[in-house]
């Protein structure tokens, strides 16, 4: 059997720690490989660690094909959903996966919408193919639901909306060293989001110094944000605000822009439907 291992898929999900890999190896040696490896044609989709251990020790294994895979995006979405259901992932890992899923789903929906508009224009000049229309409807049913809000992502990752916001901040602002510390569990999400607001040099120095320094760095940032009560009503405080207030304001503005965009798109689609209906009568 020819099994192809793509480094892209092997590295797509957070790798096992050395201890987790050793535990899996002991389990396979004692009980064998009970779960089938998932393939897409010859490409290995799920079971990279088991496959490597079985190859190393000459252990037998079973394989199964997933007939629903039509593209690499299908594979990625399936891998994400499989791992989101596993308890071994940390909050940060689940959040990262859910954010990846949002990007994939958003990209697919944008392309599907563009194709629908092109199809609508073509239909105005050609006869409607009922079978093609039904097939498109079935495909749409199989598409994942959109993840447009932070709450959608939070539900998928079994996190709170605030935790998702912290993960987004860490992804955008944290240095690789700080991200590695979060993945290793050396710092909490809350503290990492705070440290991520520091200049990159200070983030690296704190991460390299270890857990205690990371905690101290987060503490220093929090203390620097606290204002004396006597200054609570000054124009400077009112103008500056907190990170959470800025984030909430940005989210409100983004939601308003999104609502306006959707309303415009709906009006455009209604106009196209009316035009097509008039031509087909």
N, C-alpha and C positions, 0 to 999 in steps of 0.2 A: 504494500500500500504506500502510495506516494503522498505524504503530508507536507504541505508547504507552511512554514512558519514565517509570518511577516512581522518584522520588528515593530512596525507601526501599531499592529494589534497587540503584540506582546507588551508594549509599553503604554498602551492606551489607558489601562487601569493601574492604579497604584500597586506596585510590586509587593510581594510578601516580604516581611522582615526576615532576617536570618533565622530567628527562633521559630517563626511560623513555618518557614520552609522546612526546617529540621523536623518539626512536628508532623507535617504532611508526609515527609519521607518515611518517618517511622510508621505512620498509619498505613501507607501503601505497602510497605514491606511486611507488615503484620496481617493486613486484611485484603491486600490486592486492590486494584483499581476498579471500584464498584460502579462509579458514574461514567457514562459514556462521554467521550470527547465530542464536541460539537464542531461540525465542518460546514463550510460553504464551498461545495465542489471539493477541491484539494486543499483549500485554505483552512488552517486551524483557527477557529473563532474562540472557543472556550476550552480551557484545560491545559494551558501552556506549561504550568508548573508540573501537573500530573504527567504530561507527555514527556517532559524532560527527565523526570525521575524514572518513569517506566523505561525510557531509552537507556538510561544509565545502568539500570539493574536488570534489563531484559525481561521486564514484567509484561504480561499480556494486558491488552485493553480493548475496549469496544469503541466504535464511533457511530455517530448518527448525523444525518443531514437535516438542515433546517430549510424546508422548501419555500419559506416566506421571504428569504433574503433575495432582493432584486438589485441591490446596490451596496456600496461600502457604507453609506449612511444608514441603511437598514441594519447592517451589522453593528455599527456604533450604537445606535439606539437600543438594540437588543442587549448589547453588553452593559450599557448604562442601567437599563431596567433590571437586569439580573443582579448587578452589584448593589443597586440602591436597596434591594430587599435583604441584603446580608447584614447581620448585626455586627460583624467584626469591623466594619468601617467606622472611622471617627466622624464626628460632626463636620469637620472641615472637608474630609474626603467626600461625604455625601453631598455637601453643598457644592463642591466643585463639579461633581458629576451632574447634578441637577442644572447648574448653569450651562454646562456643555450641552445638555439636552435642549435647553431653551434656545440656544444658538442654532442647533441643527433644525429644530422644528420651525423656527422663525424663517430660516433660509429656505426650507422646503415650501412653506406656505407662500412666501414671496414669489418663488419660481412658479408654483401652481397657479397663483393669481395672474401672473403675466401670461402664462400659457392659456388660461381661460379667456383672457381678453383677446388674444390672438385668435383663438378658436371661435369666439363670438363674432369677430370681424369676418372670418372665413365663412361662417354659417350664413351670414347675410347674403352671400352670393351663391352658396351651394345648398343642396337639399340636406336636411337634418338626418344624420345616421343614428337611428334609435339604439342600435346595439352599442355603438361607441359611447353614446350618452350614458347608457346603463352601466357600462364598464367603468366610465369615469366616476360615476356616482358611487360604485362599489369601492373603488380605490380611495375616494375621499373618506368613506366610512372607516377604512383601515388606518388612515393617517392619525397620528397622535394629536391630542387636543393641544391648542396653543397654550404657552406658558408666558402670558403677557405681564403679569404682575408679580411682585415679590412674594405675595401670598401663594400664588400658584407654585412657585419654586420651593417655597417653604413646605408646602404640603407634600410635594414629590420627595423632598429630602428628609421629611419628618423633623423639621427644624422650626424655629420661630422666625418671623419676618426680620426681627432685629439681628438674629444670627446670620441670616442670608446677607443682610446689609454689611455686617462685619466681614464676611468672606469676600464680598465684592470689593470692599476697601482694601483688604489684604492682597487680593489678586492685582489690583491696580497700582498700589503704592509700595508694597513690601519688597524688599530685596530678596534675592534667592536664599540668602542665609537665614533671613527671618522666616520665610516660607518653610524652609527645611526644619526650623525649630518648631513651627506649628505642627507639621506633619509628624515630628518625633514626639509630640506631646510635651515639649519643654516649656510651652507657654500656652495660655488659654486663648480662645478666640477673642474675647473681650480685650485682654491685655495686648494681644498681637495687633489688633486694629488700632489701639492707642499708640503703640510703638511705631506703627507704619506711618504715622504722621511726622516722624522725625526725619531729618536729612539722612540720605543713604549711608553716609559714613558712620553716623551714630547708630543706625540700625545694625550695620555689619559688626561694629565693635561690641554692641550688646549681645548679639547672637553668638559671636565667637567666644565671648566671656562666659556664656552659659546661663543656666536657669535663674540663678540669683540676680545676675546683672540685668537680665530681661525684666524681671519683676521690679527691680529698682528703677529701671528706665520708664516703665509704665507708670510707676508711682510718681516719678518726677513730672511726667507730662500731665497727669491728673491734677497734681498740686498746683502746677503752673496755670491751670485753667480756672482754679477756684478764685473768686473775687471776694474781697471783704464786703460785708453787708453795707458799710457806709457808702460804698461806691456802686451799690446795686442799681441805683436809679440814674447814674450818670449817662450822658449821651454816648460815651465811648462803649460802655457795656451794652447798651441797647443796640448800637450799630454792629458790634462784633458778634454777640450771641454765642451759642455753642455749636459744636459740630453737628449734633443731632438736629438742631433747629435749621441749620443750613441744609442738611440732608432732607428733612421733611419738606422744606420749601422747594427744593429742586424736584422732589418726587411729585408734588402738587402741580408744578409747572409742566413736568413731563406728561403727567396724566391728562392735563388740559389740552396739551398739544396733540396727544394721541386721540382723544375724543374728537377734536376738531378734524383730524385727519380721517378718522373712521366715518364721520358724518359726511365728509366730502366724497369719500370713496363710495359710500352707500348711495348717495345721490347720483353719482356717475353711473353706477351699476343699474339703478332703477331706470335711468334714461336709456341705457343700452338695451335693457330688456323690453321697454316699451317700443323702441325703434325696431327691434327684431320681431316683436309680435305683430307690428303693423305690416312688416314686409312678408311675413309668413301667412297672413290671412288671405 
